């Protein structure tokens, strides 16, 4: 293994780490598809790229959260459909199914949970924490989807389901325990 190669652990338990090519080829993020897939560079963070990608989604959310609810969900749907394509292209270019730096799926997952439009910073924080909890822990069916669905569709769908589960969790918290002025 050369210095430009790294050992990347497969997210699937019990599998050996595999060697992949250069972590990011020179000029990789200059390509618009890869720049989007890497969350405008937030996924290039050396530690916790999914967390950084989830955080980077929040300011973008504030650019379009004010539109009417049907338009908001249309924007999220378009981001999901575009994400299937661009994440699949980026993963194929890197030769890694779900490179940890691909965080467009985290953007969409965050926008799903933020679809309740929490009106306080505490509500946004709880939405972020719930999404990260489901995205990292991968309870069923998230982990099952992550292991079985191929390409860009597989990259996106586990985070979509994590976003939906976090959305349900945020709604339940708001309705029963801790109101966030949703």
FENNORCOR-V145767 format. One record per residue. RES is the residue in one letter. PHI is phi in radians with two decimals (none if undefined). Layout:
BEGIN
RES	PHI
RES	PHI
END
This chain:
BEGIN
X	none
X	-1.47
X	-1.13
X	-1.50
X	-1.87
X	-2.34
X	-1.64
X	-1.93
X	-1.29
X	-1.23
X	-1.19
X	-1.55
X	-0.98
X	1.46
X	-1.74
X	-1.27
X	-1.09
X	-2.10
X	-1.44
X	-2.17
X	-1.17
X	-0.94
X	-0.92
X	-2.39
X	-1.07
X	-0.97
X	1.28
X	-0.95
X	-1.39
X	-1.35
X	-1.38
X	-1.00
X	-1.12
X	-1.21
X	-1.08
X	-1.16
X	-1.03
X	-1.57
X	1.01
X	1.03
X	1.70
X	-1.12
X	-1.32
X	-1.45
X	-1.06
X	-1.27
X	-2.14
X	0.89
X	-1.07
X	-1.12
X	-1.18
X	-1.12
X	-1.11
X	-1.11
X	-1.15
X	-1.15
X	-1.23
X	-1.15
X	-1.06
X	-1.17
X	-0.98
X	-1.21
X	-1.36
X	-2.31
X	-1.18
X	-1.41
X	-1.22
X	-0.97
X	-0.89
X	-1.07
X	-1.19
X	-0.97
X	-1.20
X	-1.17
X	-1.06
X	-1.12
X	-1.09
X	-1.09
X	-1.07
X	-1.14
X	-1.13
X	-1.12
X	-1.09
X	-1.01
X	-1.22
X	-1.25
X	-1.20
X	-1.10
X	-1.11
X	-1.16
X	-1.07
X	-1.12
X	-1.13
X	-1.42
X	1.31
X	-2.29
X	-0.95
X	-2.37
X	-0.96
X	-1.07
X	-1.36
X	-1.32
X	-2.15
X	-1.01
X	-1.11
X	-1.17
X	-0.99
X	-1.13
X	-1.03
X	-1.16
X	-1.14
X	-1.16
X	-1.16
X	-1.35
X	-1.11
X	-1.37
X	0.93
X	-1.02
X	-1.64
X	-2.10
X	-1.16
X	-1.14
X	-1.12
X	-1.13
X	-1.08
X	-1.13
X	-1.04
X	-1.06
X	-1.13
X	-1.12
X	-1.08
X	-1.10
X	-1.01
X	-1.21
X	-1.21
X	-1.42
X	-1.24
X	0.89
X	-1.16
X	-1.05
X	-1.66
X	-1.05
X	-1.09
X	-1.09
X	-1.10
X	-1.04
X	-1.41
X	-1.91
X	-1.55
X	-1.53
X	1.01
X	-1.07
X	-1.08
X	-1.17
X	-1.07
X	-1.38
X	-1.19
X	-1.13
X	-1.35
X	-1.09
X	-1.17
X	-1.06
X	-1.11
X	-1.16
X	-1.17
X	-1.16
X	-1.04
X	-1.10
X	-1.10
X	-1.11
X	-1.09
X	-1.12
X	-1.06
X	-1.14
X	-1.34
X	-2.07
X	-1.97
X	-2.21
X	-1.18
X	-1.97
X	1.00
X	-1.30
END
